[in-house]
């Protein structure tokens, strides 16, 4: 397990526990563990998490303070506790050292979220996942210059997270050994749109004559849906809302051309 696969390798353990006939409770526990690992990765906290684990190994005080769950988050705290109990038992019963290590990463992830006061952020991320929303982004910029200035000013930049630049998805890449910082374009949105088109064929919830009219409509919504199909001048768009960065966007479905999902075999 390398630092680059630290948050992905433990998914194998979760997959082995998943079964068609599992109880609803176990499905919730395994799903929460899966999403906890994805949350730390999607929010660009891999280096921060590595440092957290080193502090645990050295016996030093873990960074951050425990968050007292506010109204509406008590249920999440209970789910985290049940998930921790499940994987603690699984670790203690594991046969191999390798499997124990992978399970420990899951347990450390749950502890990391709680001890660094991220209940609210994790709860919002879970809502994002459950809604089937577009790929998670941690920031939005109008221009590449603005994004590069932001990245250059970060004392501890995120790593392997998404940001939006003029509504295009870019990776935040950072190597803290060399301090190289880059923002390459990625195609996560195109793949997402192609898959969404396959799973939720477009049916417009609203129609507009122009892009400007659609933008005004989306801006006027007090709290839009995470995503909805709309029609603009006869073309389908995805109206998306990213509440964690307070960003609203209209993504043309035409972006998915060339990224179509293969139809299921009969």
C-alpha positions in Angstrom: 0.0 0.0 0.0 1.6 3.2 -1.2 0.7 6.8 -0.2 -1.0 7.2 -3.5 -3.3 4.1 -2.9 -3.7 4.7 0.9 -7.4 5.7 0.4 -8.2 3.3 -2.4 -6.7 0.0 -1.3 -9.1 -0.4 1.7 -12.0 -0.4 -0.6 -11.1 -4.0 -1.4 -11.9 -4.9 2.2 -15.3 -3.2 1.9 -16.0 -5.0 -1.3 -15.3 -8.4 0.2 -17.8 -7.8 3.0 -20.5 -6.7 0.5 -23.0 -9.3 -0.3 -26.4 -9.5 -2.1 -28.2 -10.8 1.0 -26.6 -8.5 3.6 -28.8 -6.7 6.1 -29.8 -3.1 5.5 -27.7 -2.2 8.6 -24.6 -3.8 7.1 -25.2 -2.1 3.8 -25.3 1.3 5.6 -22.2 0.6 7.5 -20.2 -0.5 4.5 -21.5 2.4 2.5 -20.5 4.9 5.1 -16.9 3.4 5.3 -16.7 3.6 1.5 -17.9 7.2 1.4 -15.6 8.2 4.3 -12.5 7.1 2.2 -13.9 8.9 -0.8 -14.6 12.0 1.1 -11.0 12.4 2.4 -9.8 11.8 -1.2 -12.3 14.1 -2.9 -11.6 17.0 -0.5 -7.9 16.7 -1.3 -6.8 15.7 2.3 -4.5 12.8 1.5 -1.4 14.5 2.9 -3.3 15.8 5.9 -4.6 12.3 6.6 -1.1 10.8 6.2 0.2 13.3 8.8 -2.7 12.4 11.1 -1.9 8.7 11.0 1.8 9.4 11.7 0.8 11.4 14.8 -1.3 8.4 16.0 1.7 6.1 15.4 4.1 8.3 17.3 1.6 8.8 20.2 1.5 12.5 19.6 -1.8 14.4 20.1 -3.8 14.2 16.9 -4.3 17.6 15.2 -7.6 19.3 15.5 -10.3 19.1 18.1 -13.3 16.8 18.4 -16.5 18.3 17.1 -19.6 18.2 19.2 -22.3 17.1 16.8 -24.9 19.9 16.3 -28.6 19.4 15.6 -29.1 17.1 12.7 -25.6 15.5 13.0 -26.2 13.3 16.0 -27.4 10.5 13.7 -24.2 10.8 11.7 -22.2 10.4 14.8 -24.1 7.3 15.7 -23.5 5.9 12.3 -19.8 6.6 12.6 -19.7 4.8 15.9 -21.6 1.8 14.6 -19.2 1.6 11.6 -16.2 1.9 13.9 -17.5 -0.9 16.0 -18.1 -3.1 12.9 -14.6 -2.6 11.5 -12.9 -2.9 14.9 -14.4 -6.4 15.3 -13.5 -7.2 11.7 -9.9 -6.1 12.3 -9.6 -8.2 15.5 -10.8 -11.3 13.6 -8.7 -10.8 10.5 -6.3 -13.5 9.6 -3.6 -11.6 7.8 -1.5 -8.6 8.8 -2.2 -7.0 5.4 -5.9 -7.1 5.9 -5.6 -5.8 9.4 -3.6 -2.8 8.1 -6.2 -2.0 5.5 -9.0 -2.2 8.0 -6.9 0.1 10.3 -6.9 2.7 7.5 -10.7 2.6 7.5 -10.8 3.1 11.3 -8.3 5.9 11.1 -10.4 7.6 8.4 -13.4 7.6 10.7 -11.4 8.9 13.6 -9.8 11.6 11.3 -13.3 12.9 10.3 -14.4 13.2 13.9 -11.3 14.5 15.5 -10.7 17.2 12.9 -14.3 18.5 13.2 -15.6 17.5 9.8 -19.0 16.1 10.7 -20.8 19.0 8.8 -18.6 18.7 5.7 -18.9 14.9 5.6 -22.7 15.1 6.0 -22.8 17.5 3.1 -20.7 15.2 1.0 -23.0 12.3 1.8 -26.0 14.3 0.6 -24.0 15.0 -2.6 -23.3 11.3 -3.2 -26.9 10.3 -2.4 -28.2 12.8 -4.8 -26.1 11.5 -7.7 -24.7 15.0 -8.1 -21.9 15.9 -10.5 -18.3 15.2 -9.5 -17.4 16.9 -6.2 -15.4 20.1 -6.5 -13.7 22.1 -3.7 -13.5 25.5 -5.4 -14.7 27.5 -8.5 -12.9 30.1 -10.5 -13.8 32.2 -13.5 -10.3 32.0 -15.1 -7.2 29.8 -15.0 -5.2 32.8 -13.8 -7.4 33.1 -10.7 -7.1 29.4 -10.0 -3.3 29.4 -10.4 -3.1 32.4 -8.0 -5.2 30.6 -5.4 -3.2 27.4 -5.7 0.1 29.3 -5.5 -1.0 31.0 -2.2 -2.0 27.8 -0.5 0.4 27.0 2.3 -0.7 23.3 2.3 -2.5 22.8 -1.1 -5.1 20.0 -1.5 -4.0 17.1 -3.6 -6.0 15.1 -6.1 -9.2 17.2 -5.7 -11.4 18.8 -8.4 -11.8 22.5 -9.0 -14.0 24.2 -11.6 -12.4 26.8 -13.9 -15.0 28.4 -16.2 -17.2 25.4 -15.4 -14.5 23.0 -16.7 -13.2 20.4 -14.3 -9.5 20.4 -13.4 -7.4 18.3 -11.0 -5.5 20.0 -8.2 -2.1 18.2 -8.3 0.5 18.9 -5.6 3.7 17.1 -4.7 4.9 18.4 -1.4 8.4 17.0 -1.8 9.0 19.1 -4.9 6.3 21.7 -4.3 5.1 21.2 -7.9 1.6 22.5 -8.3 -0.5 22.0 -11.4 -4.1 22.3 -12.6 -4.5 19.9 -15.5 -7.9 19.6 -17.2 -9.8 16.3 -16.6 -12.9 14.7 -18.2 -14.8 13.6 -15.0 -17.8 15.7 -16.0 -18.0 14.3 -19.5 -18.0 10.8 -18.2 -20.5 11.7 -15.5 -22.9 13.3 -18.1 -22.6 10.3 -20.4 -23.5 7.9 -17.5 -26.3 10.1 -16.3 -27.8 10.3 -19.8 -27.7 6.5 -19.8 -29.2 6.1 -16.3 -31.6 9.1 -16.3 -32.5 9.9 -19.9 -33.0 13.7 -20.3 -36.5 15.0 -19.6 -36.5 18.8 -19.2 -37.9 20.2 -16.0 -37.9 23.7 -17.5 -37.3 25.2 -21.0 -35.6 28.4 -22.0 -35.1 30.4 -25.2 -31.5 31.4 -24.3 -28.6 30.6 -22.1 -28.9 34.0 -20.4 -32.6 33.3 -19.5 -31.6 29.9 -18.0 -28.8 31.5 -16.0 -31.2 34.1 -14.6 -33.6 31.3 -13.6 -31.0 29.2 -11.9 -29.6 32.2 -10.1 -33.0 33.1 -8.8 -33.6 29.7 -7.2 -33.3 29.9 -3.4 -31.9 26.4 -3.1 -31.8 24.5 -6.4 -31.8 20.7 -6.8 -28.3 19.2 -7.0 -29.0 18.5 -10.6 -31.9 18.8 -13.1 -32.3 18.5 -16.9 -33.3 21.7 -18.6 -33.8 22.6 -22.3 -32.1 25.7 -23.8 -32.9 26.6 -27.3 -33.8 23.0 -28.0 -30.6 21.6 -26.5 -30.4 19.6 -23.2 -28.3 21.0 -20.3 -27.7 19.9 -16.8 -28.5 22.6 -14.2 -26.2 21.8 -11.3 -25.8 23.2 -7.8 -22.7 22.8 -5.8 -23.7 24.0 -2.3 -20.3 23.5 -0.6 -18.8 26.2 -2.8 -22.1 28.1 -3.5 -21.8 27.6 -7.3 -24.4 27.1 -9.9 -23.7 25.9 -13.4 -25.3 24.9 -16.7 -23.4 22.0 -18.4 -24.4 21.2 -22.0 -25.1 17.5 -22.6 -23.2 17.8 -25.8 -20.0 17.6 -23.7 -20.8 13.9 -23.3 -20.4 13.2 -27.0 -17.6 10.7 -27.4 -17.9 9.5 -23.8 -21.1 7.5 -24.2 -21.7 4.5 -21.9 -21.8 1.2 -23.7 -25.4 -0.2 -23.7 -26.1 -3.2 -21.5 -26.1 -6.5 -23.2 -29.5 -8.2 -23.4 
